[in-house]
Amino acid sequence: GYFGKHAAVAYFDFSKDKYCLTEKHHHDEYIGCFDDEELEVIDPNGGRPKTLEEEYNMCPKLVPAMMQTMLRVLAKQVETHSTIGWMLERLLGKRPESESFHPDWADDFVIGLYAGINLISMPMYASRHANSVFVPRRKGTVEVFSVGNVVAPDVDIDNPKFVPVEWYIPQPLLEMGMVPAMTCFHGFLRQLPWDDMLETDRNTWDLVMNLSKVAYERKADWVMSFYKGYKTIDGIENWPEMEVDFARMYWKRDEWDDALEKAIAFGLIASHRLEQLDPAVEFGGESLPFVIRLNQFHALQVRKNFGKFQGDLYFTKDGYPAMMELADGTRVARGDKDWQYWKFAWRCSLITVITLTDHLHMTHFRAANVMATAVRKTLSPNHPLRRLLSVFTFGSIFVNLQAMHTLIGPRHVLHRSTPFVQFEDLSEVVPQNLLPLTEKHKALLKDEEWAKLPSKVQESPYFSDGKLLFDAERKLLKDFRELYGYGSMGMCSSSDDKITGPEAAGFLNELVAENAHSHYASSLHPNVTCTEFFEEILMSYIWTVTGWHRHVGTVGDYYRDPELASFSWRDGERVARPLQHMQMTTVAVFTSSLQPKIIEDYSHVFQGIYKEPQMIQIMDRFRAQLGRVSKEIEKRNEKRLHDPDMGFKNIHADPKIVECSVAV
């Protein structure tokens, strides 16, 4: 309490050495900052929940009951195809040509999740651009929210807006309505009953196709009927635009051509996981010099009837898959009767592992969460580095909080749609096994490591196009260091290149501390040189949240088709079951909303800072360089499109496509 009033501590301002308060129930209504002696502790646990359980317990008791009643009424009316159900679907914006949910394959969880995301949240959303990135106003530390071993700030003191309604409705009304509703909704979904429906004749494709409104050529067409025509408020399709038409190119005679795995490994999402073997493995009269290994994930226990993650897939010198070695040592050759099944299991394992480790944990939490937390704790709003990193940490805290509920938290969508038994253990095991960012990106950071890459890997779009974008970002950081690093107001010593600026040194120390606290393997230490800090360490963070994020986080083309890949599958079947696949599709929708691109104009973020004109010139040169990178990638993609060895574009390093942060 302060002066007889009740409030909540929003953050601690280190520069003022004071606690900054918000209204107790309106967390964006800042009151001011106060000394210890001006405050009286009423509740030592604070007014903000720190765990999923605390958060759910803070929901008004009537809210879950009302949500349960509304969902049951909706589900029942839709299931029975009643007039009321039809009216309710129209009221929610469901299109009449879309397929319907049925109790023989769908549960309350997937109905509620689909309605909440596709019918309610996404129609409220509009694409965000550079003007959504605000000039920072505060510095301090906030309470953290924890799920298992993962911790994240529970509020972003930069206060970005996520949906257009936030610009027009007073923040107190939003805080009383939208924010509690979202958190209570997540908690409510987590409490819903759970049945994988794998032990009966429910939740099968024969049943689904018999219940469908029209005859579909493929299962993917049925899946997409739930999303076709649904748009955001600014007219963008909810489901991400198709980039590679896998079915047209590789679906032949009701099975997947081996060129699919070649494309995934050498042209698309998995090229960073390729290993060259020396010597090559000899098998079936062929030399197999490349492999992507997944057998290490076989130890993850799965629920009854689900297939286990596994498969070390070996490729020829031309990039075609020729043999898979399973976890028990069995070798499956190209053309064997189980070849198609094991390729499906490998694709599911691969895309899920990339989503879980490379995207969720490494990008969102290892890089974005750590950087966003450290930036706001240690750098003043007018510090040039704070302004620069406000671009690259935009929206990270909000989206990571949503991920804590849906992707990290138990009994939510990732838990239900994946097969894992000890789901919460993943948030402890995965972080401890992530490589340091500088080690993960060493081929782009160091010329001698680049030279070690096989030419076929160097030519893959992630590396060849990525190097163009990576080098442009590194030039930005070099120019920034030369402008602000040295001299009387500099962050670094001109004599030994050590970081001497108090706030910059504090930022480095906080990065070290955040990595240690989260149990991440790290080569960070407080004595790195200024050059190393900017051109290697900070560069690794920025690359992870931009080009790398786009590379590992774009999965819509894979997950539109349950015969191509999914988060889980029934053991022995080479297609995901309808319930689990539809649960997973909601993730693809929510994580595809359009965010500010790295090539946009962020000059407004640097207004009023020291050496503003020079910094804006640096940003202008950066944008000009990104324009040249984009044109070069466009030229390369035109060649790839007409190259019989490829036949598709890869736009994931194009600055017109790459986001400035992990805001989604």
VEXMAR-596766 format. One record per residue (C-alpha): x, y, z; residue in one letter. Coordinates in steps of 0.1 Angstrom, whole numbers, plus 5000, padded with zeros to 4 digits. Layout:
N
XYZa
...
END
This chain:
664
500050005000g
501050364995y
499450665013f
496550445023g
495950304988k
496549954974h
498649894944a
500849624928a
504649644922v
505149644884a
508949654884y
511949774903f
513750074887d
517550024893f
518450374882s
515950534907k
516450254933d
512650264937k
509650034933y
507350134905c
503650064911l
500550014890t
496950014899e
496249674916k
493749564890h
494949774860h
498449664854h
499149924826d
498050214848e
501350334862y
501150534895i
504750624901g
507950504918c
508450504956f
511150434982d
510850155007d
509850385035e
506950515014e
505450175010l
503749915033e
503749555022v
500149425024i
500649095005d
504248965002p
503248734973n
502149034953g
499049094931g
500348904901r
500248534896p
503648364893k
502448014881t
499747864860l
497947744892e
498048084909e
496748244877e
493848004874y
492948034911n
492748414906m
490048374880c
486548464893p
484948124901k
481948194879l
484148244848v
485247874843p
481647764850a
480248004824m
482847904799m
482147534805q
478447584800t
478847794769m
481247544754l
478947244762r
475947424747v
477947514716l
479347174712a
476046994717k
474147214693q
476847184667v
477146804672e
473346764666t
473346994636h
470547194652s
469247524641t
470547684673i
473947534665g
473847674630w
473048014644m
475747994671l
478347904644e
477248204622r
477348434653l
480948324659l
481748374623g
482048014612k
481547974575r
478747734564p
481047554539e
483547474567s
483447124581e
481947064615s
483246914647f
481746584657h
481946404691p
483246084673d
486546264666w
486546604684a
486546694721d
485547004740d
489247114740f
489747134703v
486347294698i
487147564723g
490647614711l
489547644675y
486847884683a
489048094705g
491848124680i
490348104645n
486948254651l
487648514679i
491248604683s
492448614646m
489548824633p
490449084659m
494049094647y
495649324621a
499149304606s
501749494627r
504449714612h
507349934623a
505050194638n
504049924663s
507549934678v
507350204705f
510150414720v
510950264754p
509950464784r
511050254814r
513850044828k
513549784855g
512949434866t
509549274868v
507948964885e
508548644866v
506148384855f
507348024857s
506347684842v
508647404852g
512247524845n
511147804822v
510848154835v
509748474817a
508748824826p
505048854833d
504749204818v
506549404791d
507249754805i
507449874769d
503749794765n
503449704728p
499849674714k
498849334700f
495449394685v
493949714671p
491249734698v
494049814723e
494550154705w
490950264711y
489650104744i
491050254776p
493650034791q
491749984824p
488849824805l
491249594787l
492949504819e
489549424835m
488249234805g
490549104778m
493649014798v
491848814826p
489648654800a
492648534780m
494348384810t
491148234824c
490448084790f
493847914789h
493347784824g
489847664816f
491047474785l
493747304806r
491147164830q
489047004803l
488846624801p
491346454779w
491046134758d
493446064730d
490745844713m
493245594700l
491745274714e
488345274698t
486945324663d
486545694670r
488945964657n
489645784624t
489845914589w
487245674576d
484845814601l
485746174594v
485446134556m
482045964560n
480846254581l
482146524558s
479846764539k
481546704506v
483946444491a
487546544495y
490346424473e
492846424501r
492846454539k
494646784537a
491646924519d
489446834548w
491846994572v
492047314552m
488247344550s
488347454586f
490547754577y
489747844541k
488248194538g
488948304575y
490748634577k
492148884600t
490549234603i
492849364576d
491949084551g
494848844555i
494048474555e
494448314590n
496248014576w
499748124563p
500048154525e
501447844508m
505147874499e
505847524487v
503147294472d
504446964485f
501546754473a
501746884438r
505446824436m
505946504456y
502646314462w
502746044435k
500645734433r
499345784469d
502845804485e
505546054489w
508446064464d
511946054480d
512546394466a
510346534494l
512946444521e
515746574498k
513846914496a
513346924534i
516946834542a
518847034516f
516447314506g
514247394535l
513747364572i
516247094581a
519447204564s
521047324597h
520746964610r
522646794581l
525946624591e
528546514566q
530146174573l
533846104569d
534045834558p
530645794543a
528445504553v
528445234526e
525045064522f
523444874493g
526344954470g
526045324476e
528045584495s
525845784519l
527846094530p
525046284547f
522746214577v
520146384599i
520046214632r
516846174654l
517545854673n
518646054703q
514946144709f
513845784711h
514345794748a
511346024752l
508545814765q
505245834747v
501645764757r
499945444749k
499445364711n
501545654699f
504645614677g
508045694692k
510345964678f
513345814660q
515245764628g
518745854615d
518145924578l
521145884555y
521346054521f
523346004489t
525746254475k
522946384453d
520746444484g
518246154481y
517345944512p
518545584508a
518545424543m
517245484577m
518745344609e
516245304637l
516945324674a
517344954678d
519844934650g
517444804623t
518244944589r
515345024565v
516345054529a
514745274502r
512045074486g
511444834516d
507744774524k
507944994555d
509945264538w
507045504535q
505945454571y
509345524585w
509845824564k
506545964578f
507645884613a
510946064606w
509246374591r
506946394622c
509946354645s
512046604626l
509546884623i
508346844659t
511946834673v
512747154653i
509547314666t
510147214702l
513947264705t
515147494677d
512147724676h
510347724709l
513147674734h
516247804716m
514748094698t
511848214720h
513348134754f
517048094750r
517548404728a
514448634728a
513448584764n
516948624778v
517748934756m
514349104762a
514649054800t
518249174802a
517649484780v
514749604801r
516549534834k
519749714826t
519549974798l
517950314803s
515250414778p
517550674761n
520550444759h
521450384722p
521750004727l
518249994744r
516750174714r
518449934689l
517449624708l
513849754713s
513449664676v
514849314680f
512949234712t
509649384701f
506649184713g
508848904726s
507648904762i
503948894752f
504248614728v
506448414752n
503848454779l
501248304755q
503748024748a
504047954785m
500347874785h
499847694752t
503247534744l
505147494777i
502247444801g
500847094808p
497446974794r
497347244768h
497747224730v
501347114726l
501046854754h
497746714740r
498846704703s
502346554710t
502746204724p
504946264754f
504246124788v
506546334810q
505746664792f
506846894820e
510246724820d
510946864786l
511147224800s
514047094821e
515746854797v
515647064765v
517347384779p
520247194793q
520947034759n
520947344738l
524247464724l
525547814731p
524248054704l
527748124692t
528447754688e
525147704670k
525847974644h
529547934642k
529447854604a
528048204598l
530148374624l
533548254614k
535048214579d
537147904589e
533947734601e
532147824569w
534947664549a
534347334568k
530747314555l
530347074525p
529647264493s
526147114491k
525347244525v
526847584517q
524547604487e
521347534507s
519247854510p
519447874548y
523247904545f
523748084512s
520948334515d
521248344552g
524848454550k
523748764530l
521248864557l
523648774585f
526448984571d
524149284567a
523149254604e
526749214614r
527649534595k
524849714614l
526349604647l
529849704636k
528650054626d
526750084658f
529849984679r
532050234660e
529550514666l
528850444703y
531650224714g
534550454720y
535450804731g
534451004762s
530850884760m
531650544747g
530750194761m
534150044755c
537750124763s
539950244734s
543050084750s
542049724757d
538549704740d
536949604773k
533349704780i
533549994804t
530150174801g
528250104833p
524950014816e
526549814788a
528549614813a
525449564834g
523649434803f
526449184796l
526449074832n
522749024831e
522948814800l
525448594818v
523148574849a
520048504828e
521748214810n
522948064843a
519548104860h
517847924831s
520447644830h
521547724795y
525047614783a
526947934776s
530348054767s
529448404779l
531648574805h
532048934818p
535448984803n
534748954766v
536049234744t
533749494730c
534349364695t
533449004705e
530449124724f
528849304694f
530049104665e
529748754679e
527648744710i
525049004703l
525148914666m
524148554676s
521248674696y
519948904668i
520348634641w
518548384663t
515448614666v
515448714629t
516748484601g
517048174622w
513548224637h
512048254602r
514047934591h
512847714619v
509447874627g
507647854593t
505747524594v
502347594578g
503147404546d
504147094566y
501147094590y
498447154565r
498746794555d
498346514581p
499946264557e
503146484554l
503846554591a
502246614625s
503146634661f
502146274667s
500845964650w
499445624660r
502145354660d
502145174626g
500045434607e
501445684582r
498945964588v
498146164619a
494846114636r
492246384630p
491946504667l
495646544673q
496246704639h
493446954643m
494747054677q
498147114662m
496747324633t
495647594657t
499247654666v
500147704630a
497447964627v
498248164658f
501948164651t
501548304615s
500148644622s
502048914603l
504649114623q
507049404615p
509649304589k
513349374594i
513549594563i
510949844575e
511850194587d
512550214624y
514150554625s
511450694649h
512850454676v
516050654677f
514651004680q
516051214708g
519150994715i
522751094716y
524151114680k
520651074666e
521451194630p
524450954627q
522350664640m
519550724616i
522150734588q
523350384600i
519750254599m
519250404564d
522350224552r
521149904568f
517849924550r
519549994517a
521749694522q
518749484531l
517149604498g
520149474479r
519949144498v
516249104490s
516849164453k
519648914452e
517548644469i
514648714445e
517048654416k
518248334432r
514748214438n
513748264402e
516648034392k
515647784419r
512047784407l
513147674372h
515947444385d
514747074379p
516846984410d
514847214432m
511647364417g
510647594445f
511547914462k
512947964497n
512148314510i
513148264546h
516148494545a
514448764524d
514449084545p
510949164531k
509748834548i
511948804579v
510548964610e
512449204632c
511848984663s
509948684676v
506748874681a
504848564670v
END
